[in-house]
């Protein structure tokens, strides 16, 4: 963050503090809000359950000019709903509301006031290179301050699983609770009247799930991760972009999400030079080698330890150990805005965000590590009564069934031009000879590279590998299997490729006739 940028934020906060000081005797807003980054809140809802057994001796935090009984025992409470539909909470009807956003959108603050004095304040802001997680924020801004001393961390759990830490306070600072909403955002509650803590926090609900409730979920069972996307966005993967994608039980897999997907022609989504023009979020997953994560941690800290071009910090992301690298805004710095590696156990995840983007950050906040289904025993089975066959395929492949056949292909990908395996049948004369049929089929514009026989589940198939030279595009090798069954010629075909060849070969090896 540039010094000028920090000065702007500090000025916003200074002006906010002055306005508060002019209208109340109680706490002046907590010191944490002095170097924060723009945030868009994106987490699930929940209600805070407050426990009265606070650790240590807490000072009284009641503004001497406020009648605590008047506010705490008010039966007629109202519900406040954030204008951006991010959260709601209940508050005494005797309080008035003052909402503001700093000049540079650094802090979202809502204050609940009585007689021009702030009684409750809620602020939302984002993580940054200095405070990438709740622990770093609390250690840096609260535990180091005598105003927020606690003998031991006191955590409270929201119903939705969100941790909120009680950091204490006094009559000047107010009683403060701070939590990390997700990987990108913090929320801070400040109470000038302790009698309001229980009911107010127990009524607090995060509403941002409503913003993502209709989002679609991309789930990659083969590599154990998922991410949510708006309906107008898609996950793409391509054979020709580095690092090269691998599927199912292969070693490596990459997907990317464009910031403005409607701006790119679908047919160009696999053109690296084309996609490089757009801001994008990239997720790469691969089987982890021994000590791979620790090796990356050591390397990143060594290379970026001076903090000149990037700040590196160890954090927790998606409930796993992670290392975050955030770009320092200085001239001639071509590093991506954000990079992160995650120790997922069996799998190693690396995530990159080219440029700052609220929409892509929101998508990233939905990233989850799930149980992988990467073994052959996890494969799905599809059956076709019309074809009278069944065939297995990996969890990160899709199977479309129609009367004339079955098409199996890896997802996500545009099926119009992506790799696929097709199974079909064709009615033939009773006396058809399979060798004659195959000879007649491969006469023009092809060069047969390999021909032989293969037994699959007790049925002999004729296997033909040929090079297509149609002139309509680059030459490509195709693999075909033929078998005659009940007056039909069955055919399996797929295009040979560096990425999918092994999987397609395994898929073909699972075909089984049901009659």
Beta strands, then each sheet from edge to edge (+ up, - down):
strand 1: 77-81
strand 2: 87-92
strand 3: 96-101
strand 4: 108-114
strand 5: 117-126
strand 6: 154-157
strand 7: 163-170
strand 8: 174-180
strand 9: 185-191
strand 10: 205-206
strand 11: 216-220
strand 12: 225-229
strand 13: 252-258
strand 14: 280-287
strand 15: 310-317
strand 16: 320-327
strand 17: 338-343
strand 18: 347-353
strand 19: 368-369
strand 20: 380-384
strand 21: 389-393
strand 22: 397-402
strand 23: 405-410
strand 24: 421-427
strand 25: 446-456
strand 26: 459-468
strand 27: 476-485
strand 28: 488-495
strand 29: 512-513
sheet 1: 1+ 2- 10+
sheet 2: 3+ 4- 5+ 9- 8+ 7- 6+
sheet 3: 11+ 12- 19+
sheet 4: 13+ 14- 18+ 17- 16+ 15-
sheet 5: 20+ 21- 29+
sheet 6: 22+ 23- 24+ 28- 27+ 26- 25+
end
